[in-house]
C-alpha cells in the first residue's frame, strides 16, 4: 500500500513509500538533499518498519531536533499503525 507523509521541521516536504507485509519499498523524498536522500532510500529498501526505526529514529540534522531520516522512521511507524488499525 502506498503512503504519503508530510514532513515537519526538515528540508524535504514529503515522503512517499510502499508498505507491504511490514516491508518498506520505493521510498521517495520530495525536496531536501537529493543525493543523501536517494542513498537513504536505497539503503532502507526492503527493510522492516522496526529495522528502519531502530537505525534512523532520533537522528538529528544540525541544530534541528529531527532530520529527514528521523522523519522517515516516524512516517513508516505511522503507516504501520494505520494499517494495523484498519
Secondary structure by P-SEA (a helix, b strand, c coil): cbbbbbcccccccbbbbbbccccccccccccccaaaaaaaaaaaccccaaaaaacccccccccccccaaaaaaaaaaaaaaaaaac
